[in-house]
Every structure is written in C-alpha cells, then in structure tokens.
Amino acid sequence: MKIEIFSDFSCPFCYISKTKLFNAIQELGLQHQVEIEYKAYQLKPDASKTETCNYKEEMMQRFQGRQFKMQEAIDAVHAHANEVGLTYNVDEIKIANTENAHRLAKLAATFNVADAFIEHVMNGYFSNGFDMNDTSALIDIIVSLGIPREHAKQVIDEQLFSEELAQDRYDAQQLQISSVPFMVFENAYGIKGVEPLEIYMKTLKQAQGIAKKRITVIESDAVCSNDGCKI
C-alpha cells in the first residue's frame, strides 16, 4: 500500500499528522505493508538560507499584533501536539529555509532511512530549537544514520535532487494541493490537515482494500515456467 505525504519540515501540523498516521499504522499492524514516499512542499521557499527569525515574531506579524488571536493559534497547535505525545517549544522555533532538509530527505530515502531522518529533524525543530539553516547540523544527522558525510556534503554543495523536488512541486500542482499536510493513499484517498486517529485508520483500511484487489491473482493450470508448460 503506497502513501504519499506532502509536507514541510516547518509545518507544525505536518509533524502531528505524520505521527497520527504512524500511530494508526501501528494500531492496525500494517508496518510491513506500507510504502511511504515523502513529497517536498516548501511553505516559504523564499526564506533566508542564512538568517532565521523567531516563530512567535512571525506569528505576531501574521496576526497583526493581535496577541489574543495569536495565543489562541499557539494553544491550538499545542493541543494537537499533546494529543499525540509531542512537545512543542514554540519559544525556541526558528523560521528557516527548508530546501536543504528536503534535499537530504531525498538522499535519506535512497538509503531507506527517510523516516528516521525526517523524524529527527522535525523533533529537533519543534522541540529543541534546531536550526535548519545549519547545514553542518543537518549533515550530522544524516551521518548518524549511516550515510557517508561526503555524500551529504555533495548533495548540499551541488544542489542535488533538484529534479526530484521539481517533480514534487509538479505533483502537488496536479493534485491542486495548496496547503499541507496532505496525504494520498493508493492514489485514491486523501487526508488534508490533521484528523482524528479513527480517520487515519479508516482510510488505511480502505486503501488496503484497493491494494489487495490490485494484486489478486486468478490461477490457471495453463502456465509456463523454467520447467516447461503445464497443460
């Protein structure tokens, strides 16, 4: 069963939704039946790659100084995070450019450690003030997962995986995705935003049904193998 996750590292609801999905997969015992592909979606592609700004300051600008409305939004994020056991330290979150993190996620996927890399970066970003503009720190994470440092440095220095990132943008446009998180299950069902755990479980079951139908084999005795043909 294939699941595509369109998300950005700086999206608080993306981390929450991903956690709920993995909880649902665990609950249904589908760990070995799911193939997850992470699709890059940059919320702030023009963000500085050298300087960061405080998340709360950015929110203050968005809410035009309305402290009460801003606090309501922050409280809502905390409530969703707490529901799945995540701890967000809003005071330490730094708005940065996520492009290099997405490039390294593509590299991690080629080594089958994308889940671990994304989890590590998101947890560090939302809980411990991890700076995604710090390419050295990003590379350290990749190295801790068993990927050679020279591979990671090459990805950053030569801006590798640009075609893959462009393809992700194209796929998002084709699906008319304008916000994240957005999950696509077996190219048939979708979940936008954060939903109750039951919705993830229901959607997984529906997608599993489609996946099973696609691999249903109707057997016949009229087959050929290396040992010859049966009649």
Buried (B, 14 or more C-beta within 10 A) or exposed (E): BEBBBBBBBBBBBBBBBBBBBBBBBEEBEBEEEBEBBBBBBBBBEEBEEEEBBBBBEBBBEEBEEEEEEBEEBBEEBBEBBEBBEBEBEBEBBBBBBBBBBBBBBBBBBEBEBBBBBBBBBBBBBBBEBBBBBBBEEBBEBBBEBEBEEEBBBEBBEEEBBEEBBEEBBEBBEEBEBEEBBBBBBBEEBBBBBBBEBEEBBBBBEBBBEBBEEEEEEEEEEEEEEEEEEEE
